[in-house]
Amino acid sequence: MLGLIVDRKDREYAEAFMNTLSPAFMATDEIEQQFRDYLRNPAYQDRAFFVNFLKKQMEVIETLR
């Protein structure tokens, strides 16, 4: 779902959405894998704000574990 928001909305909307509704706090294996998949997806490499967000969320998951 995050990918759709990043693809279809402007940056400000996407950032607000991601920061408000990120599932990272659950720290599940499934959520972690989804973030890793987004990080590997070349379609998102030109969107630095999204890559930075994903990296921060991976840190949240690691901290919670």
mmCIF file of the N, C-alpha and C atoms, coordinates in Angstrom:
data_MODEL
# 
_entry.id   MODEL 
# 
loop_
_atom_site.group_PDB 
_atom_site.id 
_atom_site.type_symbol 
_atom_site.label_atom_id 
_atom_site.label_alt_id 
_atom_site.label_comp_id 
_atom_site.label_asym_id 
_atom_site.label_entity_id 
_atom_site.label_seq_id 
_atom_site.pdbx_PDB_ins_code 
_atom_site.Cartn_x 
_atom_site.Cartn_y 
_atom_site.Cartn_z 
_atom_site.occupancy 
_atom_site.B_iso_or_equiv 
_atom_site.pdbx_formal_charge 
_atom_site.auth_seq_id 
_atom_site.auth_comp_id 
_atom_site.auth_asym_id 
_atom_site.auth_atom_id 
_atom_site.pdbx_PDB_model_num 
ATOM 1   N N  . MET A 1 1  ? 0.818  -1.193  0.000  1.00 0.00 ? 1  MET A N  1 
ATOM 2   C CA . MET A 1 1  ? 0.000  0.000   0.000  1.00 0.00 ? 1  MET A CA 1 
ATOM 3   C C  . MET A 1 1  ? 0.865  1.263   0.000  1.00 0.00 ? 1  MET A C  1 
ATOM 4   N N  . LEU A 1 2  ? 1.982  1.243   0.722  1.00 0.00 ? 2  LEU A N  1 
ATOM 5   C CA . LEU A 1 2  ? 2.836  2.426   0.743  1.00 0.00 ? 2  LEU A CA 1 
ATOM 6   C C  . LEU A 1 2  ? 3.305  2.796   -0.654 1.00 0.00 ? 2  LEU A C  1 
ATOM 7   N N  . GLY A 1 3  ? 3.641  1.797   -1.445 1.00 0.00 ? 3  GLY A N  1 
ATOM 8   C CA . GLY A 1 3  ? 4.088  2.057   -2.806 1.00 0.00 ? 3  GLY A CA 1 
ATOM 9   C C  . GLY A 1 3  ? 3.039  2.766   -3.634 1.00 0.00 ? 3  GLY A C  1 
ATOM 10  N N  . LEU A 1 4  ? 1.786  2.403   -3.459 1.00 0.00 ? 4  LEU A N  1 
ATOM 11  C CA . LEU A 1 4  ? 0.704  3.065   -4.197 1.00 0.00 ? 4  LEU A CA 1 
ATOM 12  C C  . LEU A 1 4  ? 0.580  4.529   -3.799 1.00 0.00 ? 4  LEU A C  1 
ATOM 13  N N  . ILE A 1 5  ? 0.700  4.801   -2.529 1.00 0.00 ? 5  ILE A N  1 
ATOM 14  C CA . ILE A 1 5  ? 0.619  6.189   -2.059 1.00 0.00 ? 5  ILE A CA 1 
ATOM 15  C C  . ILE A 1 5  ? 1.776  7.009   -2.632 1.00 0.00 ? 5  ILE A C  1 
ATOM 16  N N  . VAL A 1 6  ? 2.972  6.442   -2.610 1.00 0.00 ? 6  VAL A N  1 
ATOM 17  C CA . VAL A 1 6  ? 4.136  7.150   -3.140 1.00 0.00 ? 6  VAL A CA 1 
ATOM 18  C C  . VAL A 1 6  ? 3.991  7.375   -4.638 1.00 0.00 ? 6  VAL A C  1 
ATOM 19  N N  . ASP A 1 7  ? 3.438  6.386   -5.338 1.00 0.00 ? 7  ASP A N  1 
ATOM 20  C CA . ASP A 1 7  ? 3.263  6.504   -6.788 1.00 0.00 ? 7  ASP A CA 1 
ATOM 21  C C  . ASP A 1 7  ? 2.188  7.509   -7.175 1.00 0.00 ? 7  ASP A C  1 
ATOM 22  N N  . ARG A 1 8  ? 1.127  7.575   -6.408 1.00 0.00 ? 8  ARG A N  1 
ATOM 23  C CA . ARG A 1 8  ? -0.059 8.320   -6.848 1.00 0.00 ? 8  ARG A CA 1 
ATOM 24  C C  . ARG A 1 8  ? -0.267 9.687   -6.199 1.00 0.00 ? 8  ARG A C  1 
ATOM 25  N N  . LYS A 1 9  ? 0.417  9.956   -5.115 1.00 0.00 ? 9  LYS A N  1 
ATOM 26  C CA . LYS A 1 9  ? 0.211  11.210  -4.398 1.00 0.00 ? 9  LYS A CA 1 
ATOM 27  C C  . LYS A 1 9  ? 1.463  12.068  -4.453 1.00 0.00 ? 9  LYS A C  1 
ATOM 28  N N  . ASP A 1 10 ? 1.315  13.341  -4.139 1.00 0.00 ? 10 ASP A N  1 
ATOM 29  C CA . ASP A 1 10 ? 2.498  14.190  -4.109 1.00 0.00 ? 10 ASP A CA 1 
ATOM 30  C C  . ASP A 1 10 ? 3.326  13.870  -2.872 1.00 0.00 ? 10 ASP A C  1 
ATOM 31  N N  . ARG A 1 11 ? 4.545  14.378  -2.863 1.00 0.00 ? 11 ARG A N  1 
ATOM 32  C CA . ARG A 1 11 ? 5.496  14.038  -1.805 1.00 0.00 ? 11 ARG A CA 1 
ATOM 33  C C  . ARG A 1 11 ? 4.976  14.389  -0.417 1.00 0.00 ? 11 ARG A C  1 
ATOM 34  N N  . GLU A 1 12 ? 4.420  15.563  -0.249 1.00 0.00 ? 12 GLU A N  1 
ATOM 35  C CA . GLU A 1 12 ? 3.952  15.990  1.072  1.00 0.00 ? 12 GLU A CA 1 
ATOM 36  C C  . GLU A 1 12 ? 2.865  15.063  1.604  1.00 0.00 ? 12 GLU A C  1 
ATOM 37  N N  . TYR A 1 13 ? 1.935  14.708  0.755  1.00 0.00 ? 13 TYR A N  1 
ATOM 38  C CA . TYR A 1 13 ? 0.864  13.799  1.166  1.00 0.00 ? 13 TYR A CA 1 
ATOM 39  C C  . TYR A 1 13 ? 1.454  12.438  1.537  1.00 0.00 ? 13 TYR A C  1 
ATOM 40  N N  . ALA A 1 14 ? 2.346  11.934  0.671  1.00 0.00 ? 14 ALA A N  1 
ATOM 41  C CA . ALA A 1 14 ? 2.945  10.621  0.906  1.00 0.00 ? 14 ALA A CA 1 
ATOM 42  C C  . ALA A 1 14 ? 3.710  10.593  2.226  1.00 0.00 ? 14 ALA A C  1 
ATOM 43  N N  . GLU A 1 15 ? 4.483  11.643  2.493  1.00 0.00 ? 15 GLU A N  1 
ATOM 44  C CA . GLU A 1 15 ? 5.236  11.691  3.747  1.00 0.00 ? 15 GLU A CA 1 
ATOM 45  C C  . GLU A 1 15 ? 4.309  11.720  4.959  1.00 0.00 ? 15 GLU A C  1 
ATOM 46  N N  . ALA A 1 16 ? 3.264  12.510  4.890  1.00 0.00 ? 16 ALA A N  1 
ATOM 47  C CA . ALA A 1 16 ? 2.319  12.579  6.007  1.00 0.00 ? 16 ALA A CA 1 
ATOM 48  C C  . ALA A 1 16 ? 1.647  11.226  6.224  1.00 0.00 ? 16 ALA A C  1 
ATOM 49  N N  . PHE A 1 17 ? 1.251  10.595  5.152  1.00 0.00 ? 17 PHE A N  1 
ATOM 50  C CA . PHE A 1 17 ? 0.604  9.284   5.236  1.00 0.00 ? 17 PHE A CA 1 
ATOM 51  C C  . PHE A 1 17 ? 1.560  8.262   5.860  1.00 0.00 ? 17 PHE A C  1 
ATOM 52  N N  . MET A 1 18 ? 2.782  8.217   5.339  1.00 0.00 ? 18 MET A N  1 
ATOM 53  C CA . MET A 1 18 ? 3.749  7.235   5.819  1.00 0.00 ? 18 MET A CA 1 
ATOM 54  C C  . MET A 1 18 ? 4.071  7.442   7.295  1.00 0.00 ? 18 MET A C  1 
ATOM 55  N N  . ASN A 1 19 ? 4.262  8.675   7.688  1.00 0.00 ? 19 ASN A N  1 
ATOM 56  C CA . ASN A 1 19 ? 4.615  8.951   9.081  1.00 0.00 ? 19 ASN A CA 1 
ATOM 57  C C  . ASN A 1 19 ? 3.470  8.682   10.044 1.00 0.00 ? 19 ASN A C  1 
ATOM 58  N N  . THR A 1 20 ? 2.264  8.832   9.580  1.00 0.00 ? 20 THR A N  1 
ATOM 59  C CA . THR A 1 20 ? 1.098  8.630   10.427 1.00 0.00 ? 20 THR A CA 1 
ATOM 60  C C  . THR A 1 20 ? 0.684  7.163   10.517 1.00 0.00 ? 20 THR A C  1 
ATOM 61  N N  . LEU A 1 21 ? 0.776  6.456   9.412  1.00 0.00 ? 21 LEU A N  1 
ATOM 62  C CA . LEU A 1 21 ? 0.210  5.109   9.359  1.00 0.00 ? 21 LEU A CA 1 
ATOM 63  C C  . LEU A 1 21 ? 1.228  3.990   9.147  1.00 0.00 ? 21 LEU A C  1 
ATOM 64  N N  . SER A 1 22 ? 2.467  4.245   9.434  1.00 0.00 ? 22 SER A N  1 
ATOM 65  C CA . SER A 1 22 ? 3.481  3.211   9.253  1.00 0.00 ? 22 SER A CA 1 
ATOM 66  C C  . SER A 1 22 ? 3.207  2.019   10.172 1.00 0.00 ? 22 SER A C  1 
ATOM 67  N N  . PRO A 1 23 ? 3.282  0.814   9.622  1.00 0.00 ? 23 PRO A N  1 
ATOM 68  C CA . PRO A 1 23 ? 3.069  -0.380  10.446 1.00 0.00 ? 23 PRO A CA 1 
ATOM 69  C C  . PRO A 1 23 ? 4.328  -0.866  11.155 1.00 0.00 ? 23 PRO A C  1 
ATOM 70  N N  . ALA A 1 24 ? 5.417  -0.118  11.095 1.00 0.00 ? 24 ALA A N  1 
ATOM 71  C CA . ALA A 1 24 ? 6.692  -0.581  11.663 1.00 0.00 ? 24 ALA A CA 1 
ATOM 72  C C  . ALA A 1 24 ? 6.590  -0.889  13.152 1.00 0.00 ? 24 ALA A C  1 
ATOM 73  N N  . PHE A 1 25 ? 5.723  -0.191  13.872 1.00 0.00 ? 25 PHE A N  1 
ATOM 74  C CA . PHE A 1 25 ? 5.610  -0.398  15.320 1.00 0.00 ? 25 PHE A CA 1 
ATOM 75  C C  . PHE A 1 25 ? 5.227  -1.827  15.673 1.00 0.00 ? 25 PHE A C  1 
ATOM 76  N N  . MET A 1 26 ? 4.641  -2.562  14.717 1.00 0.00 ? 26 MET A N  1 
ATOM 77  C CA . MET A 1 26 ? 4.263  -3.952  14.982 1.00 0.00 ? 26 MET A CA 1 
ATOM 78  C C  . MET A 1 26 ? 5.474  -4.875  14.926 1.00 0.00 ? 26 MET A C  1 
ATOM 79  N N  . ALA A 1 27 ? 6.528  -4.456  14.215 1.00 0.00 ? 27 ALA A N  1 
ATOM 80  C CA . ALA A 1 27 ? 7.801  -5.188  14.131 1.00 0.00 ? 27 ALA A CA 1 
ATOM 81  C C  . ALA A 1 27 ? 7.625  -6.657  13.763 1.00 0.00 ? 27 ALA A C  1 
ATOM 82  N N  . THR A 1 28 ? 6.735  -6.939  12.837 1.00 0.00 ? 28 THR A N  1 
ATOM 83  C CA . THR A 1 28 ? 6.545  -8.323  12.390 1.00 0.00 ? 28 THR A CA 1 
ATOM 84  C C  . THR A 1 28 ? 7.524  -8.647  11.263 1.00 0.00 ? 28 THR A C  1 
ATOM 85  N N  . ASP A 1 29 ? 7.766  -9.928  11.074 1.00 0.00 ? 29 ASP A N  1 
ATOM 86  C CA . ASP A 1 29 ? 8.630  -10.368 9.982  1.00 0.00 ? 29 ASP A CA 1 
ATOM 87  C C  . ASP A 1 29 ? 8.044  -9.959  8.622  1.00 0.00 ? 29 ASP A C  1 
ATOM 88  N N  . GLU A 1 30 ? 6.745  -10.048 8.505  1.00 0.00 ? 30 GLU A N  1 
ATOM 89  C CA . GLU A 1 30 ? 6.074  -9.696  7.251  1.00 0.00 ? 30 GLU A CA 1 
ATOM 90  C C  . GLU A 1 30 ? 6.274  -8.218  6.903  1.00 0.00 ? 30 GLU A C  1 
ATOM 91  N N  . ILE A 1 31 ? 6.098  -7.358  7.875  1.00 0.00 ? 31 ILE A N  1 
ATOM 92  C CA . ILE A 1 31 ? 6.284  -5.919  7.645  1.00 0.00 ? 31 ILE A CA 1 
ATOM 93  C C  . ILE A 1 31 ? 7.734  -5.633  7.283  1.00 0.00 ? 31 ILE A C  1 
ATOM 94  N N  . GLU A 1 32 ? 8.657  -6.247  8.000  1.00 0.00 ? 32 GLU A N  1 
ATOM 95  C CA . GLU A 1 32 ? 10.075 -6.045  7.700  1.00 0.00 ? 32 GLU A CA 1 
ATOM 96  C C  . GLU A 1 32 ? 10.387 -6.482  6.267  1.00 0.00 ? 32 GLU A C  1 
ATOM 97  N N  . GLN A 1 33 ? 9.852  -7.609  5.850  1.00 0.00 ? 33 GLN A N  1 
ATOM 98  C CA . GLN A 1 33 ? 10.093 -8.086  4.483  1.00 0.00 ? 33 GLN A CA 1 
ATOM 99  C C  . GLN A 1 33 ? 9.505  -7.134  3.450  1.00 0.00 ? 33 GLN A C  1 
ATOM 100 N N  . GLN A 1 34 ? 8.344  -6.588  3.717  1.00 0.00 ? 34 GLN A N  1 
ATOM 101 C CA . GLN A 1 34 ? 7.749  -5.628  2.787  1.00 0.00 ? 34 GLN A CA 1 
ATOM 102 C C  . GLN A 1 34 ? 8.632  -4.389  2.641  1.00 0.00 ? 34 GLN A C  1 
ATOM 103 N N  . PHE A 1 35 ? 9.147  -3.876  3.744  1.00 0.00 ? 35 PHE A N  1 
ATOM 104 C CA . PHE A 1 35 ? 10.051 -2.725  3.673  1.00 0.00 ? 35 PHE A CA 1 
ATOM 105 C C  . PHE A 1 35 ? 11.311 -3.079  2.887  1.00 0.00 ? 35 PHE A C  1 
ATOM 106 N N  . ARG A 1 36 ? 11.861 -4.273  3.126  1.00 0.00 ? 36 ARG A N  1 
ATOM 107 C CA . ARG A 1 36 ? 13.055 -4.694  2.383  1.00 0.00 ? 36 ARG A CA 1 
ATOM 108 C C  . ARG A 1 36 ? 12.762 -4.792  0.884  1.00 0.00 ? 36 ARG A C  1 
ATOM 109 N N  . ASP A 1 37 ? 11.598 -5.301  0.538  1.00 0.00 ? 37 ASP A N  1 
ATOM 110 C CA . ASP A 1 37 ? 11.217 -5.407  -0.876 1.00 0.00 ? 37 ASP A CA 1 
ATOM 111 C C  . ASP A 1 37 ? 11.132 -4.030  -1.525 1.00 0.00 ? 37 ASP A C  1 
ATOM 112 N N  . TYR A 1 38 ? 10.549 -3.073  -0.822 1.00 0.00 ? 38 TYR A N  1 
ATOM 113 C CA . TYR A 1 38 ? 10.492 -1.705  -1.351 1.00 0.00 ? 38 TYR A CA 1 
ATOM 114 C C  . TYR A 1 38 ? 11.903 -1.139  -1.530 1.00 0.00 ? 38 TYR A C  1 
ATOM 115 N N  . LEU A 1 39 ? 12.778 -1.389  -0.565 1.00 0.00 ? 39 LEU A N  1 
ATOM 116 C CA . LEU A 1 39 ? 14.151 -0.874  -0.660 1.00 0.00 ? 39 LEU A CA 1 
ATOM 117 C C  . LEU A 1 39 ? 14.899 -1.460  -1.855 1.00 0.00 ? 39 LEU A C  1 
ATOM 118 N N  . ARG A 1 40 ? 14.596 -2.689  -2.227 1.00 0.00 ? 40 ARG A N  1 
ATOM 119 C CA . ARG A 1 40 ? 15.252 -3.334  -3.366 1.00 0.00 ? 40 ARG A CA 1 
ATOM 120 C C  . ARG A 1 40 ? 14.622 -2.962  -4.704 1.00 0.00 ? 40 ARG A C  1 
ATOM 121 N N  . ASN A 1 41 ? 13.452 -2.399  -4.680 1.00 0.00 ? 41 ASN A N  1 
ATOM 122 C CA . ASN A 1 41 ? 12.723 -2.100  -5.912 1.00 0.00 ? 41 ASN A CA 1 
ATOM 123 C C  . ASN A 1 41 ? 13.335 -0.882  -6.607 1.00 0.00 ? 41 ASN A C  1 
ATOM 124 N N  . PRO A 1 42 ? 13.863 -1.066  -7.814 1.00 0.00 ? 42 PRO A N  1 
ATOM 125 C CA . PRO A 1 42 ? 14.497 0.064   -8.512 1.00 0.00 ? 42 PRO A CA 1 
ATOM 126 C C  . PRO A 1 42 ? 13.530 1.204   -8.835 1.00 0.00 ? 42 PRO A C  1 
ATOM 127 N N  . ALA A 1 43 ? 12.253 0.936   -8.857 1.00 0.00 ? 43 ALA A N  1 
ATOM 128 C CA . ALA A 1 43 ? 11.271 1.983   -9.170 1.00 0.00 ? 43 ALA A CA 1 
ATOM 129 C C  . ALA A 1 43 ? 11.261 3.087   -8.124 1.00 0.00 ? 43 ALA A C  1 
ATOM 130 N N  . TYR A 1 44 ? 11.723 2.790   -6.920 1.00 0.00 ? 44 TYR A N  1 
ATOM 131 C CA . TYR A 1 44 ? 11.673 3.769   -5.839 1.00 0.00 ? 44 TYR A CA 1 
ATOM 132 C C  . TYR A 1 44 ? 13.029 4.401   -5.542 1.00 0.00 ? 44 TYR A C  1 
ATOM 133 N N  . GLN A 1 45 ? 14.066 4.012   -6.241 1.00 0.00 ? 45 GLN A N  1 
ATOM 134 C CA . GLN A 1 45 ? 15.404 4.516   -5.949 1.00 0.00 ? 45 GLN A CA 1 
ATOM 135 C C  . GLN A 1 45 ? 15.553 6.013   -6.202 1.00 0.00 ? 45 GLN A C  1 
ATOM 136 N N  . ASP A 1 46 ? 14.737 6.561   -7.088 1.00 0.00 ? 46 ASP A N  1 
ATOM 137 C CA . ASP A 1 46 ? 14.825 8.001   -7.367 1.00 0.00 ? 46 ASP A CA 1 
ATOM 138 C C  . ASP A 1 46 ? 14.004 8.828   -6.383 1.00 0.00 ? 46 ASP A C  1 
ATOM 139 N N  . ARG A 1 47 ? 13.357 8.181   -5.452 1.00 0.00 ? 47 ARG A N  1 
ATOM 140 C CA . ARG A 1 47 ? 12.550 8.883   -4.445 1.00 0.00 ? 47 ARG A CA 1 
ATOM 141 C C  . ARG A 1 47 ? 13.258 8.793   -3.094 1.00 0.00 ? 47 ARG A C  1 
ATOM 142 N N  . ALA A 1 48 ? 14.213 9.683   -2.919 1.00 0.00 ? 48 ALA A N  1 
ATOM 143 C CA . ALA A 1 48 ? 15.062 9.644   -1.722 1.00 0.00 ? 48 ALA A CA 1 
ATOM 144 C C  . ALA A 1 48 ? 14.245 9.720   -0.440 1.00 0.00 ? 48 ALA A C  1 
ATOM 145 N N  . PHE A 1 49 ? 13.179 10.530  -0.427 1.00 0.00 ? 49 PHE A N  1 
ATOM 146 C CA . PHE A 1 49 ? 12.375 10.641  0.791  1.00 0.00 ? 49 PHE A CA 1 
ATOM 147 C C  . PHE A 1 49 ? 11.771 9.297   1.176  1.00 0.00 ? 49 PHE A C  1 
ATOM 148 N N  . PHE A 1 50 ? 11.390 8.486   0.193  1.00 0.00 ? 50 PHE A N  1 
ATOM 149 C CA . PHE A 1 50 ? 10.795 7.185   0.462  1.00 0.00 ? 50 PHE A CA 1 
ATOM 150 C C  . PHE A 1 50 ? 11.866 6.211   0.948  1.00 0.00 ? 50 PHE A C  1 
ATOM 151 N N  . VAL A 1 51 ? 13.009 6.212   0.309  1.00 0.00 ? 51 VAL A N  1 
ATOM 152 C CA . VAL A 1 51 ? 14.109 5.337   0.727  1.00 0.00 ? 51 VAL A CA 1 
ATOM 153 C C  . VAL A 1 51 ? 14.540 5.690   2.147  1.00 0.00 ? 51 VAL A C  1 
ATOM 154 N N  . ASN A 1 52 ? 14.675 6.966   2.451  1.00 0.00 ? 52 ASN A N  1 
ATOM 155 C CA . ASN A 1 52 ? 15.046 7.384   3.811  1.00 0.00 ? 52 ASN A CA 1 
ATOM 156 C C  . ASN A 1 52 ? 13.992 6.964   4.823  1.00 0.00 ? 52 ASN A C  1 
ATOM 157 N N  . PHE A 1 53 ? 12.728 7.127   4.476  1.00 0.00 ? 53 PHE A N  1 
ATOM 158 C CA . PHE A 1 53 ? 11.642 6.696   5.353  1.00 0.00 ? 53 PHE A CA 1 
ATOM 159 C C  . PHE A 1 53 ? 11.764 5.197   5.633  1.00 0.00 ? 53 PHE A C  1 
ATOM 160 N N  . LEU A 1 54 ? 11.962 4.403   4.587  1.00 0.00 ? 54 LEU A N  1 
ATOM 161 C CA . LEU A 1 54 ? 12.055 2.955   4.758  1.00 0.00 ? 54 LEU A CA 1 
ATOM 162 C C  . LEU A 1 54 ? 13.229 2.570   5.658  1.00 0.00 ? 54 LEU A C  1 
ATOM 163 N N  . LYS A 1 55 ? 14.351 3.219   5.471  1.00 0.00 ? 55 LYS A N  1 
ATOM 164 C CA . LYS A 1 55 ? 15.517 2.932   6.311  1.00 0.00 ? 55 LYS A CA 1 
ATOM 165 C C  . LYS A 1 55 ? 15.238 3.270   7.772  1.00 0.00 ? 55 LYS A C  1 
ATOM 166 N N  . LYS A 1 56 ? 14.577 4.387   8.011  1.00 0.00 ? 56 LYS A N  1 
ATOM 167 C CA . LYS A 1 56 ? 14.232 4.756   9.391  1.00 0.00 ? 56 LYS A CA 1 
ATOM 168 C C  . LYS A 1 56 ? 13.265 3.743   10.000 1.00 0.00 ? 56 LYS A C  1 
ATOM 169 N N  . GLN A 1 57 ? 12.327 3.265   9.198  1.00 0.00 ? 57 GLN A N  1 
ATOM 170 C CA . GLN A 1 57 ? 11.368 2.297   9.707  1.00 0.00 ? 57 GLN A CA 1 
ATOM 171 C C  . GLN A 1 57 ? 12.033 0.965   10.009 1.00 0.00 ? 57 GLN A C  1 
ATOM 172 N N  . MET A 1 58 ? 13.041 0.603   9.225  1.00 0.00 ? 58 MET A N  1 
ATOM 173 C CA . MET A 1 58 ? 13.795 -0.623  9.516  1.00 0.00 ? 58 MET A CA 1 
ATOM 174 C C  . MET A 1 58 ? 14.526 -0.479  10.846 1.00 0.00 ? 58 MET A C  1 
ATOM 175 N N  . GLU A 1 59 ? 15.013 0.711   11.126 1.00 0.00 ? 59 GLU A N  1 
ATOM 176 C CA . GLU A 1 59 ? 15.651 0.970   12.432 1.00 0.00 ? 59 GLU A CA 1 
ATOM 177 C C  . GLU A 1 59 ? 14.641 0.842   13.564 1.00 0.00 ? 59 GLU A C  1 
ATOM 178 N N  . VAL A 1 60 ? 13.436 1.315   13.352 1.00 0.00 ? 60 VAL A N  1 
ATOM 179 C CA . VAL A 1 60 ? 12.372 1.187   14.362 1.00 0.00 ? 60 VAL A CA 1 
ATOM 180 C C  . VAL A 1 60 ? 12.109 -0.280  14.646 1.00 0.00 ? 60 VAL A C  1 
ATOM 181 N N  . ILE A 1 61 ? 12.004 -1.067  13.591 1.00 0.00 ? 61 ILE A N  1 
ATOM 182 C CA . ILE A 1 61 ? 11.748 -2.501  13.762 1.00 0.00 ? 61 ILE A CA 1 
ATOM 183 C C  . ILE A 1 61 ? 12.879 -3.148  14.540 1.00 0.00 ? 61 ILE A C  1 
ATOM 184 N N  . GLU A 1 62 ? 14.117 -2.847  14.178 1.00 0.00 ? 62 GLU A N  1 
ATOM 185 C CA . GLU A 1 62 ? 15.263 -3.417  14.885 1.00 0.00 ? 62 GLU A CA 1 
ATOM 186 C C  . GLU A 1 62 ? 15.279 -3.017  16.348 1.00 0.00 ? 62 GLU A C  1 
ATOM 187 N N  . THR A 1 63 ? 14.946 -1.767  16.631 1.00 0.00 ? 63 THR A N  1 
ATOM 188 C CA . THR A 1 63 ? 14.915 -1.276  18.008 1.00 0.00 ? 63 THR A CA 1 
ATOM 189 C C  . THR A 1 63 ? 13.831 -1.995  18.814 1.00 0.00 ? 63 THR A C  1 
ATOM 190 N N  . LEU A 1 64 ? 12.683 -2.170  18.229 1.00 0.00 ? 64 LEU A N  1 
ATOM 191 C CA . LEU A 1 64 ? 11.580 -2.831  18.937 1.00 0.00 ? 64 LEU A CA 1 
ATOM 192 C C  . LEU A 1 64 ? 11.847 -4.298  19.214 1.00 0.00 ? 64 LEU A C  1 
ATOM 193 N N  . ARG A 1 65 ? 12.610 -4.901  18.368 1.00 0.00 ? 65 ARG A N  1 
ATOM 194 C CA . ARG A 1 65 ? 12.923 -6.318  18.576 1.00 0.00 ? 65 ARG A CA 1 
ATOM 195 C C  . ARG A 1 65 ? 13.957 -6.454  19.653 1.00 0.00 ? 65 ARG A C  1 
# 
